[in-house]
Amino acid sequence: MANILVVDDSALSRRVSRRILEGAGHAVTEAADGLAALERYSIARPDLVLLDVTMADLDGLEVLRQLRALDPAAVVVMATADVQSSTRVLADEGGASGFVPKPFEAAATLRAVDAALAGQGGAK
């Protein structure tokens, strides 16, 4: 299965997404903020990043921009409780490979991850 970097400033969200992803056979690494995510990505080059949109230091959209600059082929699925369509548009324009709503629900999360890994996500 895939190596996935989960980026979220909420320990609970990281724990829930880890449980879902590991339950499906994926290996999971965590980052609690955007700076740690960029560092871990540059070292490990995971197959996919599950990235929260709303974080304190660097928001997810800025982390997405920096990840895409670091690796244009990065596969990034954005996660958020923000239901505004403008957030999804910004993520798509930034090169997100998919989008998953929070709170995490196993089936929706795995569908988004599987589609992104298969190259069938959003803006590719």
N, C-alpha and C positions, 0 to 999 in steps of 0.2 A: 504494500500500500504506500501511501504518500507520507513524506515528512512535511509537517504543517507547523508554521509559526503562528501562534495565537497572540494577538496584541490587544489588550484591553486594560484600562486602569482600574477596573473592578475585579477584585479577586474572585468574587462569586461568579461573575460571567466567565472568567478564565476557567474556573473549576467546572462549570456546567459544560462549556464547549469542549474542554479536554475529555470529560466523561463521554460525550456524544462521539467525538472523533476517535478516541481510543477504542470505544466499543465497536466501531466499524473497522478496526484494524490499522488505523493511522498512527504514526509516531508524532508526538506533540512536544513542541518547545514553547515556552511562554515568555512574553515581554510585558512589563507593566506600564510602559510608556513608549512614546514615539522614538525617543533617542535610543533606548535599549533595543527597540525593534530594528532600527537601521543598523546598529552594531551587529546584532545577531544575524540579520539577513546577510550582511557583507561577509561574515565568517562562514556561515553554514549553507547559504543558498538553498533554502527549503523549496519544496515543490510548489507550495501554496502558502499565502499569508491570509489569515482571517483577521481583519483589521477593523477595530471599532472606530466609528466616525468621531465621536465626542470624547476627547481626552484633554487633560489639562495643559501639558507642556507644548506639544505639537498636536494639532488636531489630526484626525485620520486622513483628511483630504490633503493636508500638507505632507504627511508621511507617504501617502500614495504618490504624490508628485516626486518626492525624493527617491522613493523606491524605483519608480519608472525611469528616472534619470540615471540611477545606479545600474539598473538592469531593465532595458525596454521589454524584455520577455517575461518579466515578473508576473506571476499569476496571483492576483489579489482579489479577494472577496470581501466586500465592505459589510459591516454589521452595525445596525443602529436601531434605536427605538424611535428615532425621528421619522415620522410618516410623511413629511413634506416631499412632494415630488421634486422640488428644486434640489434637495440633497442628492437624490438618485441621479438627476441630470448631471450635477457637478461630479459625482463619482464616475459616471459613464464617460464624461468628457475627459476626466483625468486618467482614463485607461483601466478602470476596474473591470475585472473579469466576471463579476457577479455581485449579488446583493442579497443579504439575508436579514430578516427582521429580528429584533430583540423584543421580548425575551426569547432566547433560543428554544426552538422546538426541534427535536431530533430529525424528523422527516424533512422539514424545510431546509435545515442546515446541511444535511447530507446531500440533498438534491442540488443545492447551490454549489457545494464543494465538488461533487462528482461532475456536474456540468462544466465547471471552470477547468477542472483537471482534464476533461475530454476536449477542451477548446470550444465549448458551446455556451460559454458565459455571455456576459453583456458586451461591452466594448472591447473587442480584441482586434 
